[in-house]
């Protein structure tokens, strides 16, 4: 069972039931795993620009029964993420970086944004 920190729990609590989420800068993948484990989301994209944290996410996902519901993607922001999501989470990054990521994607204009600089 995934236990989130207070900050990550506050982020996860903002996700609407049934959403398809992309977690940009997923780090260890706790939010994607929590959302699927608690049946808040059926599918989540977990992406990170760095291979090491993404590998931590992959390891976490591989230890669950949800491997087919969480797709781990090496990506600079949203660049490599399929446009099949309706909610974007960006947490734990600076405001300017968050702004840069969002400005590079017109698709996010139709999405719910959960931002936590």
RAGIUR-V978963 format. One record per pair of residues at least 4 apart in sequence whose ideal C-beta (glycine too) atoms are under 8 Angstrom apart, sorted by the first residue. I is the first residue (numbers start at 0). J is the second residue. Records with the same first field share a line. If there is no record, write none. Layout:
BEGIN
I: J + J
END
This chain:
BEGIN
0: 36
1: 29 + 32 + 33 + 36
3: 7 + 8 + 11 + 29 + 30 + 33
4: 8
5: 9
6: 10 + 90 + 115
7: 11 + 29 + 30 + 33 + 90
8: 12
9: 13 + 115
10: 14 + 30 + 88 + 90 + 113 + 115
11: 30 + 33 + 34 + 39
13: 113
14: 18 + 20 + 34 + 39 + 40 + 86 + 88 + 113
15: 86 + 111
16: 39
17: 39 + 40 + 41
18: 39 + 40 + 84 + 85 + 86 + 111
19: 40 + 41 + 42 + 43 + 44 + 83 + 84 + 85 + 86
20: 31 + 34 + 40 + 43 + 44 + 84 + 85 + 86 + 87 + 88
21: 43 + 44 + 45 + 46 + 77 + 80 + 84 + 86 + 87 + 88
22: 28 + 30 + 31 + 43 + 44 + 45 + 46 + 88 + 90
23: 46 + 74 + 76 + 77 + 87 + 88 + 89 + 92 + 100
24: 46 + 47 + 48 + 89 + 90 + 91 + 92
25: 30 + 31 + 45 + 46 + 47 + 52 + 53 + 56 + 71
26: 47 + 52 + 55 + 56 + 91
27: 52 + 55 + 56 + 59
28: 32 + 45 + 55 + 56 + 57 + 59 + 60 + 69 + 71
29: 33 + 59
30: 34 + 88 + 90
31: 35 + 43 + 44 + 45 + 56 + 60 + 69
32: 36 + 59 + 60 + 63 + 65 + 69
33: 37 + 39
34: 39 + 40 + 43
35: 39 + 40 + 41 + 42 + 43 + 63 + 65 + 68 + 69
36: 63 + 65
40: 68
41: 68
42: 68 + 69 + 70 + 83
43: 68 + 69 + 70
44: 69 + 70 + 72 + 80 + 81 + 83 + 84
45: 53 + 56 + 60 + 69 + 70 + 71 + 72
46: 53 + 71 + 72 + 73 + 74 + 76 + 77 + 79 + 80
47: 52 + 53 + 56 + 73 + 74
48: 73 + 74 + 75 + 76
49: 53
50: 54 + 73
51: 55
52: 56
53: 57 + 71 + 72 + 73
54: 58
55: 59
56: 60 + 71
57: 61 + 71
58: 62
59: 63
60: 65 + 66 + 69 + 71
61: 66
63: 69
65: 69
72: 79 + 80
73: 79
74: 78 + 79 + 80
75: 79
76: 99 + 100 + 103 + 104
77: 87 + 100 + 103 + 104 + 106 + 107
78: 103
80: 84
82: 106
84: 110
85: 109 + 110 + 111
86: 110 + 111 + 112 + 113
87: 101 + 107 + 110 + 111 + 112 + 113
88: 113 + 114 + 115
89: 97 + 100 + 101 + 112 + 113 + 114 + 115
90: 113 + 114 + 115
91: 115 + 116
92: 96 + 97 + 100 + 116
93: 97 + 116
94: 98 + 116
95: 99
96: 100
97: 101 + 114 + 116
98: 102
99: 103
100: 104
101: 107 + 112
106: 110
107: 112
END
